[in-house]
Amino acid sequence: MTEDVDILIAKGMIVDGTGSKPYKSDLAIRGGKITIIADELDAHTRLSIKADGLCVSPGFIDMHSHSDTTLPFSNRLESTTRQGITTTVMGNCGLSLAPVSDEYIDIFKKEFEMFSPPGASFDITWRSFDDYLSEIERSRVSSNLIPLVGYGAIRIAGGPGYENRKPTDAEFDMMRGYAREAMLAGAFGMSTGLIYPPQVYATTEEIIEVAKVIGEYGGLYFSHIRGEGPTVLKAVQEVIDIVERSGCIGGQIAHHKVAGMPFWGLSRETLRLMAAANARGISVTCDQYPYNRGSTSLISLLPPWIHEGGIEELLRRINNRDIQQRIKEEIETNQDWENIVEESGWDKIFISSVKTKKWKDVEGLSISDITQVRGYPDEYTALFELLLDEKAEVDMTMEMMGDEDIERIMKSEYTMIGTDGAGVSPTGVLGHGKPHPRHYGTYPRVLGRYVREKGLLTLEEAIYKMTGFPAKRLNLTDRGLLREGYWADIVVFDPETVIDNSTFLEPHQFPTGIHHVIVNGTLVATEGKQLDSLPGRVLRKR
């Protein structure tokens, strides 16, 4: 019998996302879903894709993304779509674009100006989490989106904001209310970024009190943990404690790493902590990107107290010579906070993005390089002048991870893949700066370098970490696998050529070897070109 289908993918090597061995088969799509997986299909089709010698896998699920910060400027998510990502978890590190309160909207806007491209801005027309998701649905997008509510947004909207204190009872009630509204609107859980203000001021007890609401609705707790260097074990244990005491169904440790050469090797212990938690019924997993550099805002080099009151107060403080001296002393004596200068060193901290012409030529240089080239007496002088001129809106990358930890974490049974990046583009408003290559190359790098070249993972293991495992974690019952009746989120790639091309000095480059990307049964990218189709959906948790 001849079938009528929308898309036929013929003679591909099926890597189905379960971790099972690949097998050769045809695959048919109709009405947005996979209808038949079988040999030698007889079908009338609108579009036929010849996949001889190519792998056909589920679309990649990005467990840790910040594409919500670029969506207001482009709904095409080019750098992530072109590497095969069909579903994106957004709202990570406590940084979600909702909820928003009328009283503190100016503070909230200033928070997100930090992530806006030079000269660009966007209007925040929503207040509730539900209104925010509805706005995205109206604007449409290239890939599916899974929303998290950020604790930073909750603390600004209803709590003490940038004040270093415990919330009052009334503030706790408001924060719980915002968390509840987000969960009812379809959030999959709550995220924190515990090195970032204002979340750095939140105690474990404070987070647990709000996370209990997330637990009531069967949500997950995602966390950029409180420290990834000398305090990494304590920070991993904090996630376990929050999950256990809040009643959340599980915890997800964001972009898991060990930062700083003196601490390399501690991944043995972090993974043991996770294993022990899982053994006693506390579900804790993690995600990872395959690079030895991290990336964040340059203001993360400063001690937590500098951030109290928000960006304007920070700038006022660092313009004071006495305070500059205090900052220098605290960085050099390593107080109890995430000290990135100690973990990396000035020569391994690189400027990736600025917004003024004055500093444009330093993109890609280390702070040590800048100090030498511009003739500053020391790195602190360079740091303070750069932050003041740029109004603190500077991004950096930091070389801090060792290959042994990267590979150990990647092989762990608890690890999924995530970009910690966003959908950017080589052209237009999102083509500025030298962003971390993970924006363009995370998944092709795993498949090319760690599967094909190094043999660290088998192909089916890697695809499981990119698809079936995150789908299971998120309880997506009809995505993440190649099965009949599942939504047709699919990537067709060449296992012999797939590789990342993006580098730290030339990041705006798409990968090689990703031939076709399909979202909800619609082709969105093919043979080096992204189409105008926008079939993505906001996947609201029910």
SVG drawing of the C-alpha trace seen along z (x, -y; Angstrom):
<svg xmlns="http://www.w3.org/2000/svg" viewBox="-2 -58 55 61">
<polyline fill="none" stroke="black" stroke-width="0.4" points="0.0,0.0 1.3,-3.5 1.4,-6.0 0.8,-9.7 3.4,-11.6 4.8,-15.1 8.5,-14.2 10.3,-10.9 13.8,-10.4 15.2,-7.5 17.9,-5.0 19.3,-6.8 21.1,-5.3 18.6,-5.7 20.1,-6.6 16.8,-6.6 17.8,-8.4 17.4,-5.4 21.1,-4.5 20.5,-1.5 22.7,-0.6 22.0,-2.4 20.1,-0.7 19.3,-1.5 15.7,-2.4 13.3,-4.9 11.3,-7.3 8.0,-9.1 6.5,-12.2 2.9,-13.4 1.0,-16.1 4.0,-17.0 4.7,-13.6 6.6,-10.4 4.2,-8.0 6.3,-5.1 9.8,-3.8 10.4,-0.9 12.5,0.5 11.8,-0.4 8.7,-2.6 6.4,-3.0 5.2,-6.6 3.9,-9.6 5.8,-12.5 5.9,-16.2 9.6,-16.2 12.1,-13.4 15.5,-13.5 18.1,-11.1 20.0,-10.0 22.4,-7.4 25.5,-7.5 23.9,-10.0 22.6,-9.6 19.0,-10.4 18.5,-11.3 16.0,-13.1 16.5,-16.8 18.9,-17.9 17.4,-19.2 19.5,-22.0 19.2,-21.6 20.8,-24.9 20.2,-27.9 20.0,-31.6 18.2,-32.1 15.4,-33.9 17.8,-36.9 18.1,-37.0 14.6,-36.1 13.4,-39.8 15.8,-40.6 15.4,-37.6 13.1,-34.6 15.3,-32.5 17.8,-31.3 20.3,-30.7 23.4,-29.5 21.5,-27.0 19.1,-25.8 22.0,-25.3 23.7,-23.0 20.7,-20.7 18.9,-22.0 15.1,-21.7 14.1,-22.2 15.6,-24.8 15.3,-25.0 15.3,-28.8 15.2,-30.9 18.4,-29.4 20.8,-30.8 17.8,-32.6 17.6,-34.9 14.1,-34.7 12.3,-37.6 9.3,-37.2 7.8,-37.8 8.0,-41.6 6.4,-43.9 5.4,-47.5 7.2,-48.8 10.6,-47.4 10.4,-47.3 13.2,-49.9 15.6,-47.7 14.5,-44.7 15.1,-46.5 18.6,-47.5 19.3,-43.9 18.5,-42.8 20.2,-45.7 23.4,-43.9 22.5,-41.2 21.2,-43.4 23.2,-43.9 24.9,-47.3 22.3,-50.0 19.4,-47.6 16.5,-47.6 13.2,-45.9 9.9,-46.8 8.7,-44.7 4.9,-44.7 4.2,-41.7 4.1,-41.3 3.0,-37.8 4.8,-34.6 1.7,-33.5 1.6,-36.8 5.3,-36.5 4.8,-33.0 1.8,-34.2 3.9,-37.0 6.5,-34.5 3.7,-32.3 2.4,-35.3 5.8,-36.2 6.6,-32.6 10.0,-30.9 12.1,-28.4 12.5,-25.8 10.5,-24.5 11.0,-26.3 10.8,-24.9 10.4,-27.7 11.9,-27.9 11.1,-30.7 14.3,-32.5 14.8,-33.1 16.5,-36.4 13.4,-37.6 11.2,-36.5 13.5,-38.1 13.5,-41.4 9.7,-41.4 8.5,-40.4 11.4,-40.1 14.4,-42.1 15.9,-42.5 19.5,-43.7 19.4,-44.1 21.6,-41.6 19.0,-40.5 16.4,-37.9 13.0,-38.5 10.2,-39.6 7.2,-37.4 5.2,-39.6 8.0,-39.3 8.1,-35.5 4.4,-35.4 4.8,-37.5 7.7,-35.4 5.8,-32.2 2.9,-33.8 5.1,-34.6 6.5,-31.1 3.0,-29.6 1.8,-31.7 4.7,-30.6 4.1,-27.0 0.5,-27.3 1.4,-29.0 3.5,-26.1 7.0,-26.5 8.9,-23.2 10.7,-24.4 12.8,-27.2 16.4,-28.1 19.0,-29.9 22.3,-31.5 23.9,-31.6 27.1,-33.6 25.0,-36.4 23.3,-39.3 20.8,-39.5 20.7,-35.7 24.1,-35.6 22.5,-37.1 19.9,-34.3 20.6,-31.7 19.8,-28.1 16.8,-28.4 15.4,-31.3 15.7,-29.3 14.1,-26.2 11.1,-28.2 10.3,-29.3 11.3,-26.0 8.6,-24.3 6.1,-25.8 7.9,-24.3 7.8,-21.0 4.1,-21.2 3.6,-21.3 6.1,-18.6 8.8,-20.9 12.5,-20.6 15.2,-22.8 18.0,-24.0 21.0,-25.7 24.2,-27.5 25.7,-26.4 27.3,-28.8 30.9,-27.8 32.7,-25.8 36.2,-26.1 37.3,-25.6 33.7,-25.4 32.4,-23.1 31.7,-20.1 29.8,-22.3 27.9,-23.9 26.8,-20.5 25.7,-19.4 23.6,-22.5 21.7,-21.5 21.0,-18.1 19.8,-19.6 17.5,-22.1 15.9,-19.3 15.5,-17.0 14.0,-19.6 11.8,-21.4 10.1,-18.4 11.2,-19.2 11.1,-16.1 14.8,-16.6 17.8,-18.8 19.8,-19.8 23.3,-21.2 24.0,-23.7 27.1,-23.5 28.9,-21.2 32.6,-21.9 35.6,-22.2 37.1,-25.7 40.7,-26.5 43.8,-24.3 44.4,-23.8 41.0,-22.1 41.1,-20.0 40.2,-16.4 37.4,-17.3 34.9,-16.0 35.5,-12.6 34.0,-13.8 31.2,-15.8 30.0,-12.8 30.3,-10.7 28.0,-13.1 25.5,-12.9 25.7,-9.1 25.1,-8.9 22.1,-11.3 20.5,-9.2 21.2,-6.0 19.0,-7.3 16.2,-8.5 17.2,-12.2 17.3,-12.6 20.2,-14.9 21.7,-15.2 23.8,-17.7 24.6,-19.2 27.8,-20.2 29.3,-22.0 32.5,-20.6 35.0,-23.6 37.7,-24.5 36.5,-28.1 33.4,-29.5 31.7,-32.8 29.8,-35.4 29.6,-39.1 32.9,-40.9 31.3,-42.2 31.3,-38.7 35.0,-39.3 33.9,-41.6 33.0,-40.7 29.3,-40.2 28.9,-43.3 29.8,-45.6 26.5,-44.6 24.2,-45.6 21.6,-48.1 22.1,-47.2 24.3,-48.4 24.1,-52.1 25.4,-51.6 28.1,-49.2 29.4,-51.9 29.3,-54.5 31.4,-52.3 34.1,-51.3 34.6,-54.9 35.9,-55.4 39.7,-54.9 39.3,-53.6 36.7,-51.1 39.0,-50.0 41.7,-49.3 39.3,-47.2 38.2,-45.2 41.9,-44.5 42.6,-43.3 39.5,-41.0 40.3,-39.5 43.9,-38.8 43.0,-37.3 40.2,-35.1 37.2,-35.7 34.4,-33.2 32.9,-33.8 33.4,-32.6 36.7,-34.3 37.2,-33.9 40.5,-35.9 41.9,-33.3 40.5,-30.4 41.7,-31.6 44.3,-34.3 44.3,-37.7 46.0,-36.1 43.2,-33.6 40.3,-36.1 39.4,-37.3 37.1,-40.2 34.4,-38.8 32.0,-41.7 31.9,-45.4 29.5,-48.1 31.6,-51.2 34.1,-51.9 36.8,-52.9 37.2,-49.3 36.2,-47.5 39.9,-46.6 40.3,-44.6 37.7,-42.0 39.5,-38.6 42.4,-39.9 43.1,-38.9 43.1,-41.5 46.8,-41.0 47.2,-41.7 45.1,-44.8 47.1,-46.0 50.3,-45.7 49.0,-47.0 47.4,-50.1 50.2,-50.7 48.2,-50.4 50.1,-50.0 48.1,-46.9 45.2,-44.7 42.9,-46.3 43.3,-49.7 42.3,-48.2 39.4,-46.4 37.9,-49.5 38.3,-51.8 36.8,-49.2 33.8,-48.7 33.2,-52.4 33.5,-53.3 31.2,-50.5 28.7,-51.0 29.5,-47.5 28.1,-45.9 31.1,-43.7 31.2,-40.0 34.2,-37.7 35.4,-34.2 37.6,-32.5 40.0,-29.6 39.6,-27.5 38.7,-23.8 41.0,-20.8 40.5,-18.1 40.4,-15.3 37.4,-16.8 35.7,-17.6 36.0,-14.1 35.1,-12.5 31.9,-14.6 31.0,-13.9 31.1,-10.2 29.1,-10.2 25.7,-8.5 24.3,-11.7 25.4,-14.1 23.4,-15.6 24.6,-18.2 23.7,-21.9 25.1,-25.0 24.9,-27.6 24.7,-29.8 22.0,-31.5 20.7,-31.8 22.9,-34.4 23.8,-35.1 26.9,-36.1 24.9,-39.1 22.6,-41.7 22.2,-43.0 23.2,-39.6 26.5,-39.4 28.4,-41.6 31.5,-40.7 33.3,-37.4 30.9,-35.3 31.8,-31.9 31.9,-29.2 29.3,-27.2 26.7,-29.4 27.5,-27.8 29.3,-24.5 28.4,-22.6 26.6,-19.6 28.8,-19.2 31.9,-19.5 30.7,-16.6 29.9,-14.5 33.1,-15.4 35.8,-15.7 34.6,-13.4 32.8,-10.7 34.6,-10.4 38.1,-11.7 38.6,-10.7 36.1,-7.8 35.2,-9.0 31.5,-8.2 29.9,-6.0 27.6,-7.7 24.5,-6.2 25.7,-7.3 26.2,-10.9 22.8,-11.1 21.2,-9.7 22.8,-12.5 21.5,-15.0 18.0,-13.7 16.4,-10.8 18.0,-11.5 17.0,-15.2 13.5,-14.3 13.2,-11.8 14.4,-14.4 11.8,-16.9 9.1,-14.2 8.5,-14.9 6.5,-11.8 6.3,-12.4 9.7,-14.0 13.4,-13.1 13.1,-9.7 12.5,-8.5 9.3,-6.5 6.1,-6.3 3.6,-8.8 6.3,-11.1 6.7,-14.7 9.1,-14.9 11.9,-16.9 14.8,-15.5 18.4,-16.1 20.1,-14.5 23.9,-14.7 27.1,-13.2 29.0,-11.3 32.2,-11.5 32.3,-15.2 30.3,-16.8 32.4,-19.3 32.3,-22.8 34.0,-25.6 33.5,-28.4 36.6,-29.6 37.2,-32.1 38.7,-34.6 36.3,-33.8 33.2,-32.6 30.5,-33.5 30.8,-30.4 28.2,-27.6 29.3,-24.0 30.0,-21.4 28.0,-18.2 24.5,-19.2 22.5,-18.6 18.8,-18.9 16.9,-20.1 13.2,-19.4 11.0,-20.9 7.4,-19.6 7.5,-18.0 8.6,-21.2 12.0,-21.7 13.8,-24.7 17.4,-24.3 18.8,-22.4 22.2,-22.1 23.8,-25.1 20.7,-27.4 18.1,-28.3 14.6,-28.6 11.9,-31.2 9.7,-28.6 8.9,-29.2 7.2,-26.0 8.5,-26.0 6.2,-25.9 6.3,-27.0 5.9,-23.6 4.0,-24.4 4.2,-21.9 0.8,-20.5"/>
</svg>
